[in-house]
Amino acid sequence: MAKRENLTLRNQYRSQFDWCEVTKHMPPADLWAASKLGRVSHLEVHHIFGRKGPDGGDTQSNLITINPVIHRNWGHDKHPNELKIVCLYTKWMKSRGIPSPKNTNPELEWNIDELNEVAGKRVLGVLENFLSDYDEQSDYWQMCKIITEGN
């Protein structure tokens, strides 16, 4: 079976979450550094973990709305692990929220089985491995710890 994008889900996601979801959780110094890399007036829906799985990675728990400068210039080009951590932390935090008009089913934001499938590995194991890369005072260490202990 060929993998293909679910454009309906991606378009619904973009209209439902029409802001850069990760900026709320990025450490201020990194947000400032990302702002120096450029400005854009649009947002994009991206996968946290590539395009694996039978649906091409298009699952609610694997999609995130993000500013392309943060996504590419700050994240992929300079800080890929930090980008992965802050995206996962954003989804995890959203899943603990109270339903609202913008997020009517917050529990759909974090599905560890879906994430494991699209990542092709155990996501909590990835986060546990990241713990050794950061000082315990680091925002990224704290994010990893919160997710791994709270799951």
N, C-alpha and C positions, 0 to 999 in steps of 0.2 A: 504494500500500500504506500503510495507516494505521500510525502509530507507536504502540507500546504498551509498557508497562513489563513487564519480565521479573521478576515477583514471586518466582519460584523462585530466580533468581540473586540477587536482593536479599536474600531471606531466608537463603539459604546464606551469603552474604557476611557478613551480620550475625551469624550463629551462629559463623562461622569467625573473625571479627575482632571480638571483643566488648569492645573497649576503644577509647578515643578515640585514633585512630592518629596524629594530628598533634602531640599534646602533647609527644611525645618529641623533636620537631625544632623546636618553637617557641622563640625566644629567651626567656630567663627573664623579662625585663622585660615582654614581650608576654603571656606565660603568666600572670604576676601581674596585669596589667591586665585580662585576660579573666576571671580568677577574681573580680574585683571587680564584674563585670557581672551576676552571678547564679549560682545553682547549679541543677543538674538531676540527677535520678537515673536518667536513661535516655540511650540513645544512638540516633542515627539514621544511616541509610545515605543519603548524598547523592551527587550527580553533581559531578565537578570542572568539567566543561563541560556545562552545560544538558542538554537532552533532544534533541539533534540526532542524526541518523543513523537508519537504518531500524529499529533496535531501541530507539529512544527514549533512546539514551545509556547503556543498561544493558549495559556491558561491564566485565569484570574490571578493566581498566586505568583506567576512568573512575569507579569507585565508591570511596567512602571512608567509614569509620565515624567519626563525629564527634559531639562534645558539641554540642547545639543552641545553647548560649550562645556557644561559640566560633564556630560556623558563622554564626549570625545577628548577634548583638549585637557581637561583636568583628570578625568577618570582613566580612560583607556590609554592615553598617551603618557601619563605621569604617575597615576595612583590606582592601578587596576584592583588591587586587594581592598583598598579603602572604599572604592566605588561599590564593589560587591558587598562589603559589610554594611555600608550605609543604606544600600537598596534593600537588603534583607531585613535590616533593623526597621526601616520605614514600613515594610509590609507587615512585620511582626507587630509593631505598635498599632498600625491601622486595624489589625485583626482583633485587638483588645478593646477597640472603641465601641461606643454606643451607636446603634443604628441612627442614621441621619438621612435627610433627603439626598445628599450626595453619596453616601455610603450606606445603602439600605441593608446590605448583608456583609458586615465587616468580617464575619467568620470565614468568608471566601478568600480573604486576602492572604491567609497563611494556611497552606495545605502541604504539610511536610512530605507526604507521599508523592504529590504532583511535582514538588520541587526536586525530590530525589530522582524521579524519573527523567525530568528534563535536564537535570545536571549530569545524569549518568553516574552519580556517586552520592554518598550519604552527606547531605548538606550540613548536618550538625557536626559531623567529623571534620568538614572543611573549616567550620568556625572554630572548633576546638583546636585545630592545627594553627589557626591564625593567632590564638592566644599567646603562643610562644614568640610571635613576631613583634609584640608590643609590650611596653611597660604597663604595669597595672594601673597607672594614673592616666593612661591614654584613653581618649574618648572611644577609640576603636576597640581597645581591649574591653572596656566597659560594655559596649554594644554586643560584642561576641558573648561575653559572660552572661548578660541579661537573657539573651536568646537561648543559649545552651542550658542555663539553669531553669528557665521558665517554660521549656518545651516538654 
